[in-house]
Amino acid sequence: MPSERPRPVSSISQAYPDRVEVRGRDLCGELMGRVSFTEYFHLLLTGREPSDDERFFLDLLLVSIAEHGMMPSNVAARMTLAADPDSLHGAVAAGILGCGPVVLGTSEACARLLVEAQEQVAAGEEPAAVADGIARATQTAGGRVPGFGHPVHRPVDPRAERILELADERGVSGPHVLLARCLRDSVAAVWGKPLPLNVAMPIAAVMLDLGFSPDTVKAIPILARTAGLLAHLAEEREHPLGFLLAGAAEETVEYQPPSGGDPS
């Protein structure tokens, strides 16, 4: 007879008629009123409460990436709410859906790059040599090293520098932070000019040095930017900008009809 398939399980939470259990803890009796949201997020994500350094740096990283002005994600959210004022959730989703390899999602690519680089270091290569190889191979292929360059912050991204400074101060800088710094030097040498190390790379490096999985790194910008989106949408309801942003796009982009032939 075929063996029975194991029953699917989840270890995050369960609601009962008289209580809610989260990661083996009573929500009302053990967590509410005792842990902060950052500590609770860590518990949900990892199954355990954070150390002091884990809590400190989760707070730091969430604050660093939560808000950055009229970025595409915020503009998309505002325009969505302008078009459907009752759809706050839809507007938030519109903003989060833009969390990709160009905006917000770069930290995940940085984490995977650092993990691969650290594997080479663990195999006996020097961090500087590994970083140099990555930079040269990327440039030869016509690509870009994730975590470098920024349209606004030059010559440095102040958020990135502050994260690295605090990682050093609190003694959590490890092999991944070292690789990030080696990559900064190699990218500058290979491209022939300094490219700003943007906030995505230190977010990834510090999280990896704290022991987080690379699969969890993208959770930080997604969670953080949700807070920023909600702030923009609250302001949008009080001081609407969505249609102004749409109008600015109409004024900026010139329509050019097809030249000759059937316009359809």
C-alpha positions in Angstrom: 0.0 0.0 0.0 1.3 3.5 -0.7 2.5 5.3 2.4 0.4 8.2 3.6 1.6 11.7 2.7 2.8 13.7 5.7 0.3 16.2 6.9 1.2 19.8 6.0 2.3 21.9 9.0 3.0 25.5 9.9 4.9 26.6 12.9 4.0 30.3 12.9 0.6 30.6 14.7 -2.8 29.2 15.5 -6.0 30.9 16.6 -8.1 29.2 19.3 -11.5 30.3 20.7 -9.9 31.8 23.8 -6.4 32.6 22.7 -3.9 33.0 19.9 -0.6 31.2 20.0 2.4 32.6 18.0 5.6 30.6 17.7 4.8 28.7 20.8 3.9 31.8 22.9 0.6 33.1 24.1 0.0 36.3 22.1 -2.0 38.1 24.9 -0.2 36.7 27.9 3.4 36.7 26.7 3.8 39.1 23.9 1.4 42.0 23.9 2.6 44.8 26.1 6.1 43.2 26.3 7.7 43.1 22.9 8.1 45.8 20.3 6.9 45.4 16.8 10.5 44.9 15.6 11.0 42.2 18.2 7.7 40.6 17.2 8.7 40.8 13.5 12.0 38.9 14.3 10.0 36.3 16.3 7.6 35.8 13.4 10.4 35.6 10.9 12.9 33.4 12.7 10.9 31.6 15.5 12.9 33.2 18.3 13.2 36.6 20.0 16.1 38.8 18.9 19.3 39.5 20.7 20.1 43.1 21.5 22.2 43.5 18.3 19.6 41.8 16.1 16.9 44.1 17.5 19.1 47.2 17.2 20.0 46.5 13.6 16.6 45.5 12.5 15.3 48.8 13.8 18.2 50.6 12.1 17.7 49.0 8.7 14.0 49.4 8.8 14.4 53.2 9.5 17.1 53.5 6.9 14.9 52.3 4.0 11.4 53.2 5.0 11.2 56.6 3.2 13.0 58.2 0.3 10.7 60.9 -1.2 8.7 60.7 -4.4 10.2 57.4 -5.6 8.3 55.3 -8.2 6.7 53.1 -5.6 5.2 56.1 -3.8 4.1 57.8 -7.0 2.4 54.6 -8.1 0.6 54.3 -4.8 -0.6 57.9 -4.8 -1.9 57.7 -8.3 -3.7 54.4 -7.5 -5.4 56.0 -4.5 -6.3 59.0 -6.6 -8.0 56.8 -9.1 -9.8 54.7 -6.4 -10.0 56.6 -3.1 -11.6 53.6 -1.3 -8.7 51.2 -2.1 -6.0 51.9 0.5 -5.0 48.2 0.3 -4.8 48.4 -3.5 -2.7 51.5 -3.4 -0.3 49.9 -0.9 -0.1 46.8 -3.1 0.6 49.0 -6.2 3.6 50.5 -4.4 5.0 47.2 -3.1 4.6 45.5 -6.5 7.4 47.8 -7.7 9.8 46.3 -5.2 12.2 44.8 -7.8 15.9 44.8 -8.8 16.0 48.5 -9.5 14.0 49.9 -6.6 14.0 48.4 -3.1 14.7 44.8 -4.2 18.4 45.3 -4.8 19.3 44.2 -1.3 18.3 40.6 -2.1 20.6 40.6 -5.1 23.4 42.0 -2.9 22.8 39.2 -0.3 23.1 36.5 -2.9 26.2 38.0 -4.4 27.8 38.3 -1.0 26.9 34.7 -0.1 28.5 33.4 -3.4 31.6 35.6 -2.7 32.0 34.3 0.8 31.9 30.7 -0.5 35.0 31.6 -2.5 36.6 33.1 0.5 35.8 30.1 2.6 37.5 28.0 -0.1 40.7 29.8 0.4 40.6 32.9 -1.8 41.4 36.4 -0.4 38.3 38.7 -0.1 40.0 41.5 -2.2 40.8 39.0 -5.0 37.2 37.7 -4.9 35.8 41.2 -5.1 38.1 42.1 -7.9 37.1 39.1 -9.9 33.4 39.9 -9.5 33.9 43.5 -10.5 35.9 42.6 -13.6 33.6 39.8 -14.7 30.6 42.0 -14.3 32.0 44.8 -16.3 33.2 42.5 -19.1 29.6 41.1 -19.3 28.3 44.7 -19.5 26.4 44.4 -16.2 26.3 46.3 -13.0 27.3 45.2 -9.6 24.2 45.4 -7.4 24.5 47.8 -4.5 26.5 50.4 -6.4 25.5 53.7 -7.9 22.6 56.1 -7.0 20.8 58.7 -8.9 20.7 61.2 -6.0 23.4 60.3 -3.4 26.9 61.2 -4.6 29.7 60.8 -3.8 28.4 58.6 -1.0 25.0 57.3 0.2 24.8 58.7 3.8 22.5 55.9 4.9 25.0 53.2 3.8 27.9 55.0 5.6 25.9 55.2 8.8 25.0 51.5 8.8 28.6 50.5 8.3 29.7 53.0 11.0 27.3 51.5 13.6 28.1 47.9 12.5 31.8 48.7 13.3 30.9 50.4 16.6 28.8 47.5 17.8 31.2 44.9 16.7 28.9 43.1 14.3 30.9 43.7 11.1 32.0 40.4 9.8 33.1 38.7 6.6 30.2 40.0 4.5 30.7 43.6 5.6 34.4 43.1 4.7 33.4 41.8 1.2 31.1 44.8 0.7 34.0 47.1 1.4 36.3 45.1 -0.9 33.7 45.4 -3.6 33.6 49.1 -3.2 37.3 49.4 -3.8 37.2 46.9 -6.7 34.3 48.6 -8.4 36.0 52.0 -8.2 39.2 50.5 -9.6 37.5 48.6 -12.5 35.1 51.3 -13.5 37.8 54.0 -13.1 35.7 56.1 -10.8 34.1 55.8 -7.4 30.5 54.6 -7.5 28.6 55.2 -4.3 27.9 52.1 -2.2 24.2 52.5 -1.8 22.1 51.4 1.2 21.1 48.0 -0.3 24.6 46.5 0.1 25.1 47.3 3.8 21.6 46.1 4.6 22.5 42.8 3.0 25.9 42.6 4.5 24.9 43.4 8.1 21.9 41.0 8.0 24.2 38.2 6.7 26.8 38.9 9.4 24.0 38.7 12.0 23.1 35.2 10.7 20.0 36.0 8.7 19.3 33.9 5.6 19.6 35.7 2.2 16.0 34.6 1.6 14.9 37.0 4.4 16.8 40.1 3.3 14.2 41.5 1.0 11.7 41.4 3.8 13.4 44.5 5.3 12.7 46.9 2.4 9.2 45.5 1.8 8.2 45.9 5.5 9.9 49.3 5.9 8.5 50.8 2.7 5.0 49.7 3.6 5.2 52.2 6.5 6.4 54.9 4.1 3.7 54.1 1.6 1.0 54.4 4.3 2.4 57.8 5.2 2.2 59.0 1.6 -1.3 57.7 1.3 -2.5 59.4 4.5 -1.1 62.6 3.1 -2.6 61.9 -0.3 -6.1 61.9 1.3 -5.4 65.2 3.0 -3.4 66.9 0.2 -4.0 65.1 -3.1 -1.1 64.9 -5.5 -2.0 61.8 -7.5 -3.7 63.6 -10.4 -1.0 66.3 -10.4 1.6 63.6 -10.8 -0.4 62.0 -13.6 -0.8 65.5 -15.2 3.0 66.1 -15.0 3.6 62.9 -16.9 1.2 64.0 -19.6 3.0 67.3 -19.9 6.4 65.7 -20.0 5.9 63.0 -22.5 5.2 64.2 -26.1 2.9 62.1 -28.2 4.5 61.2 -31.6 2.1 59.6 -34.1 3.3 56.8 -36.4 5.0 58.1 -39.5 3.2 56.9 -42.6 1.1 53.8 -43.1 -1.9 52.7 -41.1 -1.9 54.5 -37.7 -3.6 51.5 -36.2 
